[in-house]
Amino acid sequence: MSASAQITLLAASGWNTCDSVREGVRRAGLPLPTATYLKRAFDAAHWQRAERAVTALREHFRGARFADEAVFGLLLVPDPDKLDTRGAVDPAMRADQLAKGAADVVDRALPPGRLVVDPGADWTLVATVTGPAGLHFGSYDDIRAADASAFTVDGVDTRDLMTRQIWGARVLQSGSELPDCEVGGGWTFTLFPGEEQVGGKAASGTVLHDKVRFRLGRSDRGIAVVRVCPALVVS
């Protein structure tokens, strides 16, 4: 996909077109990632690296379960010092994402979570799953116990980037077409093997009953609705 096509997709994402998300970006002091901004912020070489990263992920995981349904693309992750996507965001940002604009639900036992995109840049490009649902590799325990080669792309163990920060940004970028959501009958949830267990439980994210939820659950649960989203930071 050309740089212009990538820019068009990102400019049409929830960051710009979902009113409540867009206003939340402004309140956070971030520049809106419009086409004009994206062309200025990232040069041609950066877009080429981004496309190579997306292609590498798609090719490496083409044999995974549900790979035929997973959509790989580019995600914009905001500076966590301005908009931290590891947990609950301002409920006002959800007003046009969810029918009731309800506050996010975060398990009280969850720690702050890992940062895989550090502060400093307003926006960082990440290649990952950008569609409604990710890939299936079994349970958290299965994924953490697997040989690293199964998840290593371009020298990076993509399990390390399966985190709340990446998923939280994906939810916002999706606008009103939320991932891991029961609307339409395709409910799933995304595991975060890049996060340590908490009291023997694994963290995951989902959208259920009109609420974005950061949850803890059994680490050995490996049913088909359990998904993961490999990722590569584009640097």
ChimeraX attribute file (.defattr): number of C-alpha atoms within 10 A of each C-alpha:
attribute: neighborCount
match mode: 1-to-1
recipient: residues
	/A:1	13
	/A:2	11
	/A:3	18
	/A:4	13
	/A:5	10
	/A:6	17
	/A:7	20
	/A:8	14
	/A:9	13
	/A:10	21
	/A:11	19
	/A:12	17
	/A:13	22
	/A:14	23
	/A:15	24
	/A:16	20
	/A:17	17
	/A:18	22
	/A:19	18
	/A:20	22
	/A:21	25
	/A:22	23
	/A:23	15
	/A:24	19
	/A:25	21
	/A:26	12
	/A:27	12
	/A:28	15
	/A:29	11
	/A:30	17
	/A:31	14
	/A:32	18
	/A:33	23
	/A:34	18
	/A:35	18
	/A:36	11
	/A:37	13
	/A:38	19
	/A:39	15
	/A:40	10
	/A:41	14
	/A:42	14
	/A:43	11
	/A:44	13
	/A:45	10
	/A:46	15
	/A:47	22
	/A:48	14
	/A:49	14
	/A:50	24
	/A:51	19
	/A:52	16
	/A:53	24
	/A:54	22
	/A:55	15
	/A:56	16
	/A:57	23
	/A:58	22
	/A:59	12
	/A:60	14
	/A:61	18
	/A:62	14
	/A:63	11
	/A:64	14
	/A:65	16
	/A:66	16
	/A:67	17
	/A:68	12
	/A:69	12
	/A:70	21
	/A:71	17
	/A:72	21
	/A:73	24
	/A:74	27
	/A:75	25
	/A:76	20
	/A:77	27
	/A:78	27
	/A:79	19
	/A:80	19
	/A:81	13
	/A:82	15
	/A:83	20
	/A:84	19
	/A:85	23
	/A:86	21
	/A:87	22
	/A:88	15
	/A:89	18
	/A:90	13
	/A:91	14
	/A:92	15
	/A:93	22
	/A:94	27
	/A:95	18
	/A:96	16
	/A:97	25
	/A:98	19
	/A:99	12
	/A:100	13
	/A:101	17
	/A:102	18
	/A:103	19
	/A:104	18
	/A:105	16
	/A:106	16
	/A:107	13
	/A:108	9
	/A:109	10
	/A:110	17
	/A:111	12
	/A:112	11
	/A:113	16
	/A:114	18
	/A:115	17
	/A:116	18
	/A:117	19
	/A:118	13
	/A:119	16
	/A:120	12
	/A:121	14
	/A:122	19
	/A:123	21
	/A:124	20
	/A:125	20
	/A:126	23
	/A:127	26
	/A:128	28
	/A:129	25
	/A:130	21
	/A:131	19
	/A:132	19
	/A:133	26
	/A:134	29
	/A:135	25
	/A:136	21
	/A:137	18
	/A:138	19
	/A:139	22
	/A:140	26
	/A:141	16
	/A:142	15
	/A:143	22
	/A:144	14
	/A:145	9
	/A:146	11
	/A:147	10
	/A:148	14
	/A:149	11
	/A:150	13
	/A:151	19
	/A:152	16
	/A:153	19
	/A:154	12
	/A:155	8
	/A:156	15
	/A:157	18
	/A:158	23
	/A:159	22
	/A:160	19
	/A:161	26
	/A:162	25
	/A:163	28
	/A:164	27
	/A:165	23
	/A:166	27
	/A:167	30
	/A:168	22
	/A:169	20
	/A:170	24
	/A:171	25
	/A:172	27
	/A:173	26
	/A:174	22
	/A:175	25
	/A:176	20
	/A:177	18
	/A:178	22
	/A:179	28
	/A:180	24
	/A:181	21
	/A:182	16
	/A:183	14
	/A:184	6
	/A:185	7
	/A:186	12
	/A:187	17
	/A:188	22
	/A:189	24
	/A:190	26
	/A:191	30
	/A:192	26
	/A:193	26
	/A:194	20
	/A:195	20
	/A:196	15
	/A:197	18
	/A:198	14
	/A:199	9
	/A:200	11
	/A:201	16
	/A:202	23
	/A:203	25
	/A:204	25
	/A:205	26
	/A:206	23
	/A:207	23
	/A:208	15
	/A:209	14
	/A:210	18
	/A:211	19
	/A:212	28
	/A:213	21
	/A:214	24
	/A:215	19
	/A:216	21
	/A:217	15
	/A:218	14
	/A:219	21
	/A:220	15
	/A:221	15
	/A:222	17
	/A:223	12
	/A:224	15
	/A:225	18
	/A:226	22
	/A:227	25
	/A:228	26
	/A:229	26
	/A:230	24
	/A:231	28
	/A:232	25
	/A:233	19
	/A:234	19
	/A:235	9
